[in-house]
C-alpha cells in the first residue's frame, strides 16, 4: 500500500504548481470582490437577511454532509438571537443546534482572533454537548486518545479508507498546524483556507466532528481573505452538492508525496461555484428589491403581495388561478380579480406557451 502524505519526510511542507491554480484563483478573487460590491449596495435590513440566510444554510449543510439533519427554524432562530437580529416567534432550540451555531459564529465573527488549542477544544465541546456522538461516548474538548481509521464495509470485511497519524503525535501535529495557521502570511488567504482544510482533515485530531471543524476553519480563513465577518455565501452547501468529488479528491491526495495541486484546484473550483450560485441568488434579491422600490406607490393588496414575493423567491410549478386561491385562502373569483388587476398594472402577464389551462408569470423589468 502506498504511503500516506504524513509518512513522507517533507511532511507538512506542501508544494503546488502556481501556474495550474493561478487562473481559477484569479476568477475566485474577482468574483469575491464583485459579490461584496453588490452586497454593500443593499440596504441594512436586506444585508442582514442575506447574512442570516447564508449562515443558516452553512450550519444546515455542514451537518448534512455528515448525515445529520438539523431543524431549519431552530438553526435560523439561534443565529438570529446570537447576532441580535429580529426574528419572529420564540422557538425552543436544542443544545446540539446551539453548539454548532456557537462554533460557526465564533469562527466567522471572530475571524481575526488567534486560533489556539483551547479555542479549538471549545469548538469540539460545542459540537458534542452531551459527550455522546450518536450511540457512542467520546472524549470531548480534547484531542483523541486512540487511533483513528476511516472504514466501511461489513464486520470482518472492512475496507480502510484512511489511517490518521498516531494519537501520540496529534498534539505536536496540531501545534505545528496552529503556528502556521496564526503566522503564515506569505500565502494568499484563499489558498491558505484550502491548505488548512486539507491539513486538518489529514491530522484528524478528534474522535468525531473533524469534517465540521475543518469547514469552520475554512469559513474563518475565507472571512480573513475578505476582511469581513459578514458571510454571504455557503461553501458547505457547495461541498454538499459536490460531496462525491469532495471525498474522492481527499482520498486521492492523501497518498501524495506532498504535492497538493489537485486538491487546491478542486477546492478553488468548488468555491468559485459557491460564489456563482450566490451571485444568482443575490440577483433575485436585487430584482425583488428594485421591484418593490418601483411599486412603492402602487396599490397592492396583501394577497397580491404574498404571491408576488413567492414568484420572486422561486415559485414551484405554474401559477394558475386555482393555486392563487389555495395559497391565499380566497375564492377562485377573487383570485382571478387579483390576477387581472396585476395584469392591468403591468406586473403579471399570461404565459405565451398556451395549452389547455391559463398560466401567469411576472413581467421581468
MOWOSUL-V470678 format. One record per residue. N is the residue number from 0. RES is the residue in three letters. PSI is psi in whole degrees, -180 to 180 (* if undefined). D_LAST is the distance of its C-alpha to the last C-alpha in Angstrom with 2 decimals. Layout:
((N,RES,PSI,D_LAST) (N,RES,PSI,D_LAST))
This chain:
((0,UNK,138,60.88) (1,UNK,158,59.05) (2,UNK,147,59.04) (3,UNK,157,56.19) (4,UNK,-36,54.50) (5,UNK,-8,56.31) (6,UNK,-7,59.68) (7,UNK,152,59.51) (8,UNK,-38,61.31) (9,UNK,-8,58.29) (10,UNK,136,56.37) (11,UNK,45,54.16) (12,UNK,91,53.69) (13,UNK,149,50.55) (14,UNK,159,49.75) (15,UNK,165,46.69) (16,UNK,105,45.61) (17,UNK,-37,43.32) (18,UNK,-35,42.36) (19,UNK,-27,41.09) (20,UNK,-8,38.78) (21,UNK,-38,37.75) (22,UNK,-49,34.72) (23,UNK,-34,33.12) (24,UNK,-42,34.13) (25,UNK,-41,32.38) (26,UNK,-40,29.13) (27,UNK,-48,29.47) (28,UNK,-39,30.23) (29,UNK,-45,27.32) (30,UNK,-36,24.81) (31,UNK,-49,26.56) (32,UNK,-44,26.11) (33,UNK,-44,22.43) (34,UNK,-44,21.77) (35,UNK,-27,23.89) (36,UNK,-43,22.18) (37,UNK,-41,18.82) (38,UNK,-43,20.82) (39,UNK,-15,22.49) (40,UNK,-10,19.31) (41,UNK,153,18.84) (42,UNK,167,20.60) (43,UNK,-49,24.00) (44,UNK,-37,23.34) (45,UNK,-39,20.42) (46,UNK,-43,22.66) (47,UNK,-45,25.46) (48,UNK,-41,23.61) (49,UNK,-42,22.53) (50,UNK,-44,26.16) (51,UNK,-43,27.60) (52,UNK,-42,25.61) (53,UNK,-45,26.63) (54,UNK,-39,30.26) (55,UNK,-46,30.46) (56,UNK,-42,29.26) (57,UNK,-46,31.78) (58,UNK,-47,34.68) (59,UNK,-46,33.95) (60,UNK,-33,33.56) (61,UNK,-37,36.51) (62,UNK,-38,38.69) (63,UNK,-33,37.31) (64,UNK,-34,38.41) (65,UNK,7,41.91) (66,UNK,16,41.53) (67,UNK,126,41.21) (68,UNK,112,38.52) (69,UNK,161,37.89) (70,UNK,123,36.42) (71,UNK,-49,32.75) (72,UNK,-38,33.20) (73,UNK,-45,36.42) (74,UNK,-48,35.00) (75,UNK,-44,31.97) (76,UNK,-42,34.30) (77,UNK,-45,36.85) (78,UNK,-47,34.45) (79,UNK,-44,32.88) (80,UNK,-44,36.44) (81,UNK,-26,37.71) (82,UNK,-2,34.86) (83,UNK,30,35.11) (84,UNK,134,31.60) (85,UNK,132,31.41) (86,UNK,121,31.25) (87,UNK,134,31.71) (88,UNK,144,35.01) (89,UNK,121,38.17) (90,UNK,135,38.55) (91,UNK,129,41.80) (92,UNK,127,41.29) (93,UNK,155,43.79) (94,UNK,-37,45.79) (95,UNK,-35,44.59) (96,UNK,-47,40.93) (97,UNK,-41,41.93) (98,UNK,-50,43.79) (99,UNK,-32,41.10) (100,UNK,-45,38.62) (101,UNK,-42,41.31) (102,UNK,-49,41.84) (103,UNK,-41,38.20) (104,UNK,-34,37.74) (105,UNK,-40,41.04) (106,UNK,-45,39.89) (107,UNK,-35,36.46) (108,UNK,-21,37.17) (109,UNK,42,40.54) (110,UNK,-25,39.62) (111,UNK,0,41.80) (112,UNK,148,44.94) (113,UNK,150,47.61) (114,UNK,125,47.86) (115,UNK,169,51.38) (116,UNK,-45,53.41) (117,UNK,-42,53.32) (118,UNK,-43,49.56) (119,UNK,-31,49.00) (120,UNK,-41,51.74) (121,UNK,-42,49.81) (122,UNK,-45,46.66) (123,UNK,-42,48.81) (124,UNK,-35,50.45) (125,UNK,-38,47.03) (126,UNK,-30,46.12) (127,UNK,69,49.38) (128,UNK,-23,50.33) (129,UNK,-8,52.97) (130,UNK,9,54.54) (131,UNK,144,53.71) (132,UNK,102,51.33) (133,UNK,-122,51.20) (134,UNK,2,54.88) (135,UNK,131,56.11) (136,UNK,133,57.39) (137,UNK,161,56.38) (138,UNK,125,57.27) (139,UNK,152,54.48) (140,UNK,24,53.92) (141,UNK,161,56.11) (142,UNK,159,56.15) (143,UNK,151,57.48) (144,UNK,6,61.24) (145,UNK,179,61.41) (146,UNK,159,60.36) (147,UNK,119,56.84) (148,UNK,145,56.04) (149,UNK,115,52.89) (150,UNK,161,54.23) (151,UNK,167,53.22) (152,UNK,165,55.27) (153,UNK,160,57.97) (154,UNK,129,61.02) (155,UNK,-16,63.43) (156,UNK,30,60.82) (157,UNK,144,58.55) (158,UNK,124,56.61) (159,UNK,120,56.26) (160,UNK,-29,52.84) (161,UNK,139,53.57) (162,UNK,115,56.48) (163,UNK,164,55.59) (164,UNK,154,58.00) (165,UNK,145,61.03) (166,UNK,-25,60.65) (167,UNK,-24,63.47) (168,UNK,0,61.29) (169,UNK,-48,58.01) (170,UNK,-44,58.63) (171,UNK,-42,59.58) (172,UNK,-43,56.57) (173,UNK,-33,54.24) (174,UNK,-46,56.04) (175,UNK,-44,55.35) (176,UNK,-47,51.69) (177,UNK,-37,51.17) (178,UNK,-44,52.89) (179,UNK,-46,50.56) (180,UNK,-43,47.50) (181,UNK,-22,48.38) (182,UNK,-24,49.77) (183,UNK,118,48.18) (184,UNK,-6,45.98) (185,UNK,-22,46.31) (186,UNK,142,43.83) (187,UNK,134,40.03) (188,UNK,-29,39.00) (189,UNK,-42,36.66) (190,UNK,-39,39.63) (191,UNK,-39,41.79) (192,UNK,-41,39.57) (193,UNK,-43,40.03) (194,UNK,-45,43.79) (195,UNK,-42,44.24) (196,UNK,-52,42.59) (197,UNK,-48,44.86) (198,UNK,-46,47.97) (199,UNK,-43,47.73) (200,UNK,-39,47.27) (201,UNK,-44,50.38) (202,UNK,-39,52.49) (203,UNK,61,51.35) (204,UNK,-13,53.18) (205,UNK,162,52.70) (206,UNK,-33,53.88) (207,UNK,164,50.29) (208,UNK,6,46.80) (209,UNK,-40,46.86) (210,UNK,-46,43.46) (211,UNK,-38,41.68) (212,UNK,-38,43.48) (213,UNK,-40,42.68) (214,UNK,-32,38.94) (215,UNK,-40,39.37) (216,UNK,-40,41.17) (217,UNK,-46,38.31) (218,UNK,-39,35.81) (219,UNK,-48,38.25) (220,UNK,-30,38.50) (221,UNK,-36,34.76) (222,UNK,-39,34.42) (223,UNK,-39,37.13) (224,UNK,-27,35.35) (225,UNK,-6,32.30) (226,UNK,43,34.62) (227,UNK,145,32.78) (228,UNK,-7,33.47) (229,UNK,123,29.79) (230,UNK,128,28.81) (231,UNK,10,25.23) (232,UNK,160,26.01) (233,UNK,109,28.72) (234,UNK,-36,31.09) (235,UNK,-37,33.14) (236,UNK,-41,30.30) (237,UNK,-38,30.05) (238,UNK,-41,33.87) (239,UNK,-42,33.86) (240,UNK,-29,31.49) (241,UNK,34,33.99) (242,UNK,-43,37.10) (243,UNK,-46,39.30) (244,UNK,-35,38.77) (245,UNK,-51,39.27) (246,UNK,-35,42.71) (247,UNK,-43,43.63) (248,UNK,-36,43.09) (249,UNK,-42,44.97) (250,UNK,-36,47.80) (251,UNK,-50,47.97) (252,UNK,-17,47.99) (253,UNK,-18,50.49) (254,UNK,9,53.15) (255,UNK,158,52.25) (256,UNK,-8,55.00) (257,UNK,-16,52.60) (258,UNK,117,49.83) (259,UNK,23,46.53) (260,UNK,-47,44.21) (261,UNK,-37,42.91) (262,UNK,-45,42.05) (263,UNK,-41,40.23) (264,UNK,-46,38.21) (265,UNK,-47,37.24) (266,UNK,-48,36.44) (267,UNK,-38,34.23) (268,UNK,-41,32.32) (269,UNK,-43,31.86) (270,UNK,-41,30.66) (271,UNK,-42,28.22) (272,UNK,-38,26.79) (273,UNK,-42,26.60) (274,UNK,-39,24.61) (275,UNK,-45,22.21) (276,UNK,-37,21.62) (277,UNK,-38,21.07) (278,UNK,-40,18.53) (279,UNK,-44,16.48) (280,UNK,-42,17.12) (281,UNK,-36,16.30) (282,UNK,-41,12.86) (283,UNK,-41,12.22) (284,UNK,-45,13.96) (285,UNK,-40,12.01) (286,UNK,-44,8.55) (287,UNK,-43,10.57) (288,UNK,-47,12.21) (289,UNK,-32,9.51) (290,UNK,-51,8.21) (291,UNK,-29,11.93) (292,UNK,-44,12.60) (293,UNK,-36,10.31) (294,UNK,23,11.93) (295,UNK,-25,15.34) (296,UNK,-6,17.02) (297,UNK,138,15.62) (298,UNK,114,18.44) (299,UNK,124,17.71) (300,UNK,173,20.86) (301,UNK,-36,21.97) (302,UNK,-44,21.61) (303,UNK,-40,17.98) (304,UNK,-44,17.38) (305,UNK,-47,19.29) (306,UNK,-37,17.41) (307,UNK,-44,13.84) (308,UNK,-39,15.29) (309,UNK,-39,16.97) (310,UNK,-36,13.95) (311,UNK,-35,12.46) (312,UNK,0,16.03) (313,UNK,76,16.74) (314,UNK,131,17.84) (315,UNK,130,20.88) (316,UNK,-162,21.32) (317,UNK,145,19.80) (318,UNK,114,18.75) (319,UNK,164,21.47) (320,UNK,-41,22.94) (321,UNK,-38,25.97) (322,UNK,-43,24.12) (323,UNK,-48,22.31) (324,UNK,-43,25.80) (325,UNK,-47,27.45) (326,UNK,-42,25.16) (327,UNK,2,25.03) (328,UNK,53,28.68) (329,UNK,175,28.41) (330,UNK,162,29.62) (331,UNK,-30,27.72) (332,UNK,-44,27.93) (333,UNK,-42,26.24) (334,UNK,-45,23.53) (335,UNK,-38,22.92) (336,UNK,-44,22.85) (337,UNK,-45,20.27) (338,UNK,-47,18.01) (339,UNK,-37,18.65) (340,UNK,-44,17.98) (341,UNK,-28,14.43) (342,UNK,-41,13.97) (343,UNK,-29,15.40) (344,UNK,2,13.06) (345,UNK,27,9.96) (346,UNK,-39,9.20) (347,UNK,157,11.11) (348,UNK,161,12.30) (349,UNK,137,15.51) (350,UNK,141,15.73) (351,UNK,-13,17.09) (352,UNK,-21,19.80) (353,UNK,-135,21.99) (354,UNK,-179,25.18) (355,UNK,-31,27.50) (356,UNK,153,25.24) (357,UNK,128,21.91) (358,UNK,155,19.04) (359,UNK,156,15.63) (360,UNK,162,12.32) (361,UNK,145,9.03) (362,UNK,115,6.28) (363,UNK,129,3.81) (364,UNK,*,0.00))
